[in-house]
Amino acid sequence: MKRVITAFSALALSALMFTTSAVAQDIRQDKGASPKTTRRLNRAPVNKEVLHVTLPKPTEVKLSNGLTVLVLERHRVPTVNMALWVNAGSLDDPKDLPGLAKFTADMLQEGTSRRSSAQLASEVDALGANLKSEVEFGSTYSEVTASGFAEDADKLLELMSDVVLNPAFPGDELEKYKTRQLSDLEQQRADPSFLSQERLFRALYGDSPAAVLSATPASVKSVSPEQLKSFHSRLYLPNNAMLGVVGDFDAKQMVALIEKHFGTWKQRPYTAAKITLPAAPAAFKIFLVDRPDSVQTNILAGELAVPRNHPDFVPLRVMNRVLGEGTSARLFMNLREDKGYTYGAYSGFASDTYARPIIANTEVRTAVTDGSMHELLGEFKRMREEPVPEPELDDARRAIVASFALSLERSSELLDMWMRVKHNGLSDDYWDRYPAEVAKTDSAAVQRVAKKYLDQNRLQVVCVGTGKEIKSALQKYGLVDVYDADGKKMAP
């Protein structure tokens, strides 16, 4: 295995050394797209060995209570990383109690039937370890992670199992938590980045639970220990979870330790969340979130993409690298390097078991909102209508493969990759094939997914800024709906 990882290290370093430079030239100033020509320097041939890799695979075991276990030996450093994924995400929140999954995950560390919050923190600190529980809005699972020295694996698993199996959800700690959450929500509504995302996800997902990006003051104030216990009891089950461990240990001994600490976890029947998406994509629209006296405009533009196991995922990954992933991508080179409208312009997309959006974003001076909209939409148009030149496409593919190789150096990333394979129903050889799949993605495939997922007729655009100064500029591009910073629709 050491030879495999060493090969990845050499691959990653060589890929980074040969990353090419690009100089934007010959930019058209008309009202159409803004195509560019680039000059690529210091190129080197691709090492074909990159495309033929075999990742070390974890051993998979299923305990008698239904818990799926993945263990991967990695003897490079005397550490261990653990991650428990429970299929209990924000999509399981009741409609009248947004944030319940988050509240439950956050409160796991605030005391168990055996330890107070302070005792738990003290024991973790004494090991020089980390223990964390969390869930992101839009995620289909909650995660509990632990890491520390391999020699402390038994104790780490004992602490981890305690917070997962025996949370107390003490009322006094919950009240402290509510105070912190209410303060966070107040700050959140003053953040233009959150306001833009909130409106965009509403536009893309409609009434689906996937549209919800935050708890509300009402849900924070009303949640009770009994509701947390009920949510935990209903969904935190071994037959609804997966535990992965990677590090310096013997696999058989690690499985025995996991059985020791998680084997008493009782399984029960449960009902999985049903993910509902809009029946049909919405027509192109612009949403203005009026935030008076803003000195800049936050622009988000996006459409729904694909689940992680969709055949279009890899071509989308390559397209996104060309469009907006990083400082050498088109959006950054255009809006920042050429036009000087912004400090940065990017695009990206998340992945899960259901379709998540691909989103482009930038923050620009109010005075250049019109020009920024023109250039951003123009870059989308160029992706749809023009094949990506081979040198630019090759740079994108190289960068993705280099990033993939570097990720294999981190045990936590390697563990996460295999858990995503299991969670998303990917094939066991997915990562073995991944570099070659990226390398064979041609300009026709990139243009095909650009036409499909950067469709001008389905694009949803959100701008957060001073309404009286930017509304007329936005109306040049289409119908504009106006909302205030509290999410309420305003009169035309």
Residue, then its C-alpha position, 0 to 999 in steps of 0.5 A: m500500500k505504501r507503494v500505491i500512496t507514494a505513486f499518488s504523491a509523485l503523481a500529485l506533485s508532477a501534476l501541480m508542477f505542470t499546471t499551465s499558465a493562462v493569459a486572457q487575450d482578445i476579449r470582445q466588448d459587444k453585448g454577446a458572450s465574451p469568448k477568450t483565447t488563451r495561450r498555454l505555456n510550459r506544457a508537459p505530457v500527461n503521465k499515463e500511469v495516473l489513469h491506472v490506479t488501484l486504491p486500497k479498499p476497506t474491509e466491509v462487515k455488517l454487525s448482527n444489529g445491522l450496522t455497516v462497518l468499513v475498516l481500512e488499515r493505513h500504517r503511515v502514522p499512529t493515528v485513527n479517524m472514525a466517522l459515523w453516518v446516520n441517515a437522518g438529515s435535514l430532509d427528515d425535519p418536520k415542516d413545522l420544525p426546521g432544524l430538528a436534525k441539526f439540533t439533535a446532532d449538535m446536542l449529542q455532545e452536550g451530555t449523555s446518561r453517563r457524562s455531563s457536557a463538561q466531563l465529555a469535553s474533558e475526557v476528549d481533551a485529555l486524549g488530545a483527540n477530536l469528537k464532533s457531531e453535525v449535519e448540514f442543511g440539505s444533507t441526507y445524513s448526520e455525521v459523528t466524527a472522532s480522531g486521535f492516536a491509534e493507541d486510544a482507539d478503544k477509548l475513542l470508540e467508547l466516547m463516540s458510542d456514548v454520545v450516539l447511543n446515550p444522549a441525554f439532551p439535558g434541558d439546561e444545556l438546551e436552553k444555552y444552545k437556544t440562546r446561541q442559535l438565536s444569536d446566530l440566526e440574527q447574524q445570519r439574516a444580516d449576511p448577504s451570502f446567506l440571503s442569496q442562497e436562501r432565495l436561490f434554493r427556494a426558487l430551485y426546490g419550491d416547497s421541498p424540504a431540500a429548499v430549507l437552509s436554516a432553522t427559524p427563531a420559532s423552531v429554535k424557541s419551541v424545540s424541546p428535549e422530548q422532540l430531540k429524544s423522539f427524533h433520535s429514537r426514530l432515526y439513530l439506529p444501527n440499521n440506518a447507519m454506517l461506521g467507517v474507521v481508517g488508521d494504524f490498526d489491525a482490521k480484525q481487532m478494530v472490528a472486535l472493538i466496534e462490536k464491543h462498543f456498538g454491538t448493543w445498539k438496538q435496531r428497529p424498523y424506520t421510515a426513510a425520508k422521501i425526497t420530493l423535487p419540483a415536477a418541472p424546472a421553473a422558467f428563467k427568473i431573477f430574484l432581487v433581495d432588497r438590502p438597502d444601503s448595500v455597497q455591493t451586489n451578491i449574484l448567484a445563478g444556478e440550476l439543479a444538476v444531478p445525484r452523485n451516481h448519475p453518469d453526467f457527474v464526471p462531465l459536469r465536474v470537468m465543465n465546472r472546472v473550466l467555468g469557475e473552479g479556481t482562479s484560472a477558470r473563466l469566471f475569475m479570469n473574466l470578472r476579476e482579472d479582465k474586468g476588475y468587477t470583483y475580488g472573485a467569481y466562482s462556480g461549484f456544485a455539491s452532490d448527494t443521493y438527490a439532485r443538488p444545484i450547480i451555482a455560480n457566485t460573485e460579489v461585485r460593486t453596485a455600480v457594475t451589477d449590469g456589467s457583471m450580469h452580462e459577463l456571467l450570463g455570457e460565460f454560461k452562453r459560451m459554455r453552451e455554444e462553443p466547444v472548449p479548446e483542447p489545451e484548456l480542457d486538458d488543463a482542467r482534466r489534469a487539475i482534477v486528477a491532481s486534486f484527486a491524487l492529493s486527497l489520497e494523502r489524507s486518511s480522513e479524505l480517503l475514508d470519506m471517499w469510500m463512505r460516499v461510494k457506499h452512501n451513494g450506491l456507486s460501484d466498488d471500483y468507482w475510484d479506480r476508474y475515476p481518473a480515466e473517466v475524467a481523462k476521457t471526458d471530451s469537449a463534446a461531453v462538456q458542451r452537452v452537459a453545459k447545454k443541459y444544466l446551464d440552460q438559459n430557459r431554466l436558470q434562476v438568478v438571485c441578486v442581493g443589494t440596494g434595490k433602488e440602484i440595481k433593479s432597473a439594471l436587472q430588468k434588462y435581463g428578465l422578469v424580476d421578483v423583489y423580496d425583503a431581507d426577511g424573505k417576504k415578497m414585496a410589491p412590484 
